[in-house]
Amino acid sequence: MLSAGMAHAASETMPSACDNAQFLRDQQNFLQNGATGVDLPEHICGHVVAVAPRARQTRSGLHGFFYVNVGSGVSIRIVSDLDRMNAPSWPWVHKQDQVEVQGRYYFDNLRSQGIDWTHHGTGRSWAWGGFVVVNGQHYE
């Protein structure tokens, strides 16, 4: 069952603008209650605090990873599906860049959480296209 803090997932809306406070509430809810199997639409902004220098091949394709500070001492991993994004060769984001990210927040446990689905596509299990804006440059 979704708690009141996760009501925006049930209503199936993606925040139209950055809402780090909503992300922090969602994360806190997961930390207190554990994984629910529910992925949440999130739209965050912040500065990049770390970047994986090389893309990594996973079972679902080639991915780039970076971390964004969303405030309150919290950073979150961003997963970009490089096979599906219209972006230059990885890395196209660097430490200290200002970013805006729209995607799917997954929480398996404290050490396995992040925002993925940051590309333009949608699917049966995810209704919203994502994107990453780096210093004003839009990638999807």
C-alpha positions in Angstrom: 0.0 0.0 0.0 1.3 3.5 -0.9 1.7 6.0 1.9 0.4 9.5 1.7 4.0 10.6 0.8 3.8 8.5 -2.3 0.4 9.6 -3.5 1.7 11.3 -6.6 2.7 7.8 -8.0 -0.8 6.6 -7.6 -2.2 9.6 -9.4 0.2 9.0 -12.3 1.6 12.5 -12.7 5.2 13.6 -13.4 6.1 16.8 -11.7 6.2 19.6 -14.3 9.1 21.3 -12.7 12.0 20.3 -10.4 10.7 19.2 -7.0 13.6 18.1 -4.9 11.4 18.3 -1.8 9.0 15.7 -3.2 12.0 13.4 -4.1 13.4 13.8 -0.5 10.0 12.9 1.0 9.7 9.9 -1.3 13.2 8.7 -0.4 12.5 9.2 3.3 9.4 7.2 3.0 11.3 4.3 1.4 14.0 4.5 4.0 11.4 4.3 6.8 9.1 1.7 5.2 11.4 -0.3 2.9 11.0 -1.1 -0.8 7.4 -1.3 -2.1 8.0 -2.4 -5.7 6.5 0.9 -6.8 8.7 3.2 -9.0 8.0 6.9 -8.8 8.1 9.7 -11.3 10.6 12.3 -10.2 11.8 15.7 -11.6 14.9 16.9 -9.7 17.6 19.6 -10.1 21.1 20.0 -8.6 24.8 19.9 -9.3 26.8 16.9 -10.2 29.0 15.6 -7.5 30.5 12.5 -9.2 30.6 10.9 -12.7 31.6 7.4 -13.7 34.3 8.0 -16.2 33.4 5.1 -18.4 30.0 3.8 -19.6 29.1 0.3 -18.5 27.4 -2.4 -20.4 24.4 -3.9 -18.5 21.8 -6.5 -19.5 19.7 -3.6 -20.8 22.4 -1.8 -22.8 25.2 0.8 -22.4 24.7 3.1 -19.5 26.4 6.2 -18.0 26.2 6.9 -14.3 26.5 10.1 -12.3 25.4 11.5 -8.9 23.4 14.7 -8.3 23.2 16.6 -5.0 19.5 17.3 -4.3 20.1 19.1 -1.0 19.9 18.2 2.6 23.2 16.3 2.2 21.6 13.8 -0.2 22.9 12.7 -3.6 21.2 10.3 -5.9 22.5 8.1 -8.7 21.3 8.9 -12.2 21.3 6.2 -14.8 21.3 7.2 -18.5 20.6 4.6 -21.2 23.2 5.7 -23.7 21.8 3.4 -26.5 18.5 5.4 -26.4 19.7 9.0 -25.7 20.6 11.6 -28.3 23.8 12.6 -26.5 27.5 12.8 -27.4 29.9 10.1 -26.3 30.1 9.5 -22.6 30.9 11.3 -20.4 28.8 14.3 -21.4 28.3 15.4 -17.9 31.0 16.5 -15.5 31.5 17.3 -11.8 29.9 20.6 -10.8 27.6 20.8 -13.8 24.1 22.0 -13.1 21.5 19.4 -14.1 17.8 18.9 -14.3 16.7 15.2 -14.5 13.3 13.7 -15.2 12.9 10.0 -14.8 11.9 7.0 -12.7 12.9 6.6 -9.1 13.6 3.0 -8.1 14.3 1.9 -4.6 15.4 -1.7 -3.9 17.3 -0.9 -0.7 19.6 1.8 0.7 22.5 0.8 -1.5 20.4 0.1 -4.7 18.4 3.2 -5.6 18.5 5.8 -8.3 16.7 7.6 -11.1 16.7 5.8 -14.4 14.5 6.0 -17.5 16.1 9.4 -18.3 15.6 8.9 -22.1 12.7 10.0 -24.2 11.0 6.6 -24.6 8.0 5.2 -22.7 6.8 1.6 -22.3 4.1 -0.6 -20.9 5.6 -0.3 -17.4 6.5 3.4 -17.6 4.3 6.2 -19.1 6.7 9.2 -19.0 9.6 10.0 -21.2 12.6 11.3 -19.4 15.5 13.7 -20.0 18.6 15.2 -18.6 19.5 18.9 -19.0 23.2 19.7 -18.4 24.0 23.4 -18.1 21.1 24.2 -20.4 21.8 21.5 -23.0 18.9 19.1 -23.3 19.5 15.3 -23.8 16.8 12.7 -24.1 
